[in-house]
Amino acid sequence: MSTLWIGTSWKMNKTLAEARAWAQGLRDHLGDAAPAGVQPFVIPSFTATTAVAGVLGTDSPVLLGVQNAHWEDAGAWTGEVSVPQAKDAGAQIVEIGHSERREHFGETVETTRRKVAAALRHGLTPLLCIGESLEVKDASGSAEFILEQASGALTGLTAQELARVVIAYEPIWAIGEKGRPATVSELVEPFAALGDVYGGAVTGLLYGGSVNLDNAADLLDIEHVTGLFVGRTAWQLKGYLELLRIAEAHAAR
């Protein structure tokens, strides 16, 4: 049984005080050991990265991430943050290619490829987000579309490099405040396609998109799913801790 990755991105939410309180509550609950068979991770906003790192401590079983990073190590890139800077702030994961980055900030398959390479070059875990629109889904093109996104970002990697990658499938129609929770039957085909190509080759294949406490266990039952990437349900610590409990119970089966 693969380790189940259970993580959350806070997007553009939480003040420093709120971030510290959430992180302190998690540290108090977990101590220095993750739930058996589970890898927790949290991706705060950039402003809270060092604050959360300081609260969790260097001995924390919780991995810390950033929501984006540039592919260049340094330079005249106003408003951007490099992978070395993210690492210096305490990050171990770089989220890459979220659909909001693609839609609003011009992220392309080529920039995701460059960012994956940069993360790997500096020893961080690339968390590659892929997902299709409702129009693509309705045209029965989901599997082909997400495989193209994944292969474009991961082209040229060695087997050893690919083994350090985590892929999060987040269909655009299922994420965000207005997203519709996907049914298990809707996710079987995309994960079968991902599993055929990347199952056992990458660190994890996660699902994200309107994950909640009612559907988390069923989502983890889908073949090839090895974790969950969660939004609103995990923004309150109580919800995140319950997700960890659900994952631990699943891993123990």
C-alpha positions in Angstrom: 0.0 0.0 0.0 1.4 3.4 -1.0 1.7 6.2 1.5 -1.4 8.4 1.3 -0.6 12.0 0.8 -3.2 14.3 2.5 -2.6 18.0 1.9 -4.2 21.4 1.6 -3.5 24.7 -0.2 -4.7 27.8 1.5 -4.7 29.8 -1.7 -4.9 33.5 -0.9 -6.2 33.1 2.6 -5.1 33.4 6.3 -3.3 36.1 8.1 0.0 35.4 9.8 -1.8 34.9 13.1 -4.3 32.5 11.6 -1.6 30.6 9.9 0.4 30.2 13.1 -2.6 29.1 15.0 -3.5 26.4 12.4 0.1 25.2 12.3 0.4 25.1 16.1 -2.8 23.1 16.4 -1.5 20.6 13.9 1.9 20.3 15.6 0.2 19.9 19.0 -2.0 17.1 17.6 0.7 15.2 15.7 3.8 15.8 17.7 6.8 14.4 15.8 5.0 11.5 14.1 2.6 11.4 11.2 -0.4 9.1 11.2 0.6 5.6 10.2 0.7 5.3 6.4 0.0 9.0 5.8 2.1 11.9 4.6 0.6 15.3 5.6 1.5 18.5 3.8 0.3 22.1 3.9 0.8 24.9 1.3 0.2 28.3 2.8 0.4 31.6 1.0 3.9 33.0 0.5 3.6 35.5 3.3 3.0 32.7 5.8 5.7 30.2 4.6 8.4 31.1 7.1 5.8 31.5 9.9 4.4 28.1 9.4 7.9 26.6 9.0 8.9 28.1 12.3 5.8 26.7 14.1 6.1 23.2 12.6 9.8 23.0 13.3 12.5 21.1 11.5 11.5 17.8 13.0 7.9 18.0 11.8 6.4 15.1 9.8 4.4 17.6 7.9 5.8 18.7 4.5 5.6 22.4 3.7 5.0 23.8 0.2 4.6 27.0 -1.8 1.8 27.6 -4.4 4.1 28.6 -7.2 7.8 29.4 -8.0 9.7 30.7 -11.0 11.9 28.5 -13.2 14.9 30.8 -13.0 17.1 30.8 -9.9 17.4 34.6 -9.8 17.0 37.6 -12.0 14.8 40.5 -13.0 11.5 38.8 -12.5 9.5 41.4 -10.5 6.9 39.9 -8.3 8.1 36.3 -8.6 9.8 34.0 -6.1 12.4 31.5 -7.1 12.7 27.9 -6.1 15.9 28.6 -4.1 14.0 31.4 -2.2 11.1 29.1 -1.5 13.5 26.4 -0.2 15.3 29.0 1.9 11.9 29.9 3.4 11.4 26.3 4.5 9.5 24.9 1.5 9.9 21.2 0.5 7.1 21.1 -2.2 6.4 23.4 -5.1 2.8 23.4 -6.4 2.9 23.8 -10.2 0.3 24.4 -12.9 -2.8 24.8 -10.8 -5.7 25.6 -13.2 -6.1 29.1 -11.6 -2.4 29.8 -12.5 -3.1 28.5 -16.1 -6.3 30.6 -16.5 -5.3 33.9 -14.9 -1.6 34.1 -15.0 -0.6 32.5 -18.3 0.8 29.2 -17.1 1.5 26.9 -20.0 2.6 23.3 -20.5 6.1 24.7 -21.2 6.3 26.8 -18.1 5.2 23.8 -16.0 8.0 21.8 -17.6 10.5 24.5 -16.6 9.2 24.7 -13.1 9.2 21.0 -12.6 12.8 20.9 -13.7 13.7 23.8 -11.3 12.1 22.1 -8.3 13.9 18.9 -9.0 17.2 20.7 -9.6 17.0 22.1 -6.0 15.8 19.0 -4.3 12.1 19.9 -3.9 9.1 17.9 -4.7 7.1 19.1 -7.7 3.4 18.9 -7.1 2.1 19.0 -10.7 -1.6 19.9 -11.0 -3.5 18.8 -14.1 -7.2 19.0 -15.0 -9.7 19.5 -17.8 -12.6 21.9 -18.3 -16.2 20.8 -18.4 -16.3 21.2 -22.2 -13.4 18.7 -22.5 -15.1 16.3 -20.1 -18.4 16.5 -22.0 -16.5 15.7 -25.2 -15.1 12.6 -23.6 -11.6 14.0 -23.8 -10.6 14.0 -20.2 -8.0 11.2 -20.2 -6.3 12.4 -23.3 -6.2 16.0 -22.1 -4.7 15.4 -18.7 -2.2 12.9 -20.1 -1.0 15.6 -22.5 -0.7 18.1 -19.6 1.3 15.6 -17.6 3.6 14.4 -20.3 4.4 17.9 -21.5 5.5 18.9 -18.0 7.4 15.7 -17.3 9.1 15.1 -20.6 12.8 14.4 -20.5 12.9 13.3 -16.8 14.8 10.3 -15.8 13.1 7.5 -13.9 14.8 8.7 -10.7 13.5 12.2 -11.3 10.0 11.1 -12.2 9.9 9.1 -9.0 10.2 12.4 -7.0 7.1 13.9 -8.6 3.6 14.1 -7.2 0.6 14.5 -9.6 -2.7 16.0 -8.5 -5.6 15.5 -10.8 -8.0 18.4 -10.2 -10.8 18.7 -12.8 -11.6 22.4 -13.3 -15.3 21.7 -13.1 -15.0 20.2 -9.6 -12.8 22.7 -7.9 -13.4 26.0 -6.2 -16.4 27.5 -4.4 -18.7 26.8 -7.4 -17.3 23.4 -8.2 -19.4 20.3 -8.4 -18.2 17.3 -6.5 -17.1 14.6 -8.8 -18.7 11.2 -8.5 -16.5 8.1 -8.1 -17.7 6.8 -11.5 -16.5 10.1 -13.2 -13.0 9.6 -11.7 -12.4 6.0 -12.6 -11.4 6.5 -16.2 -9.0 9.5 -15.6 -7.2 7.7 -12.8 -7.1 4.5 -14.9 -5.3 6.5 -17.6 -3.0 8.1 -15.1 -2.3 4.8 -13.4 -1.4 3.1 -16.6 1.2 5.7 -17.4 2.4 6.9 -14.0 1.3 4.4 -11.5 4.3 3.3 -9.5 6.5 5.7 -11.5 5.7 8.8 -9.5 5.5 9.4 -5.7 1.8 9.9 -5.7 -1.4 10.3 -7.7 -3.7 12.6 -5.8 -7.2 13.8 -6.3 -8.4 17.3 -5.6 -11.8 19.0 -6.3 -14.6 19.5 -3.8 -13.1 17.0 -1.4 -15.1 16.9 1.9 -15.5 14.7 4.9 -18.4 12.8 3.3 -16.6 11.7 0.1 -13.0 11.5 1.2 -13.1 7.8 2.1 -14.8 6.9 -1.2 -12.3 8.9 -3.2 -9.4 7.1 -1.5 -11.0 3.8 -2.6 -10.6 4.6 -6.3 -7.9 2.6 -7.9 -4.6 4.4 -8.4 -5.6 7.3 -6.0 -2.9 7.6 -3.4 -3.9 10.8 -1.7 -6.1 13.9 -1.6 -5.3 17.6 -2.2 -8.0 19.5 -0.3 -9.2 23.1 -0.2 -11.9 24.5 2.0 -12.6 21.4 4.0 -9.1 21.6 5.3 -8.8 25.3 6.0 -10.3 24.7 9.4 -7.9 22.6 11.4 -10.7 20.3 12.6 -11.5 19.4 9.1 -7.9 18.6 8.2 -7.4 16.5 11.3 -10.5 14.5 10.4 -9.2 13.9 6.9 -5.9 12.6 8.4 -8.0 10.2 10.5 -9.9 9.0 7.5 -6.7 8.4 5.6 -5.1 6.6 8.5 -8.0 4.3 8.8 -7.9 3.6 5.0 -4.1 2.9 5.2 -4.7 0.4 8.0 -7.1 -1.7 5.9 
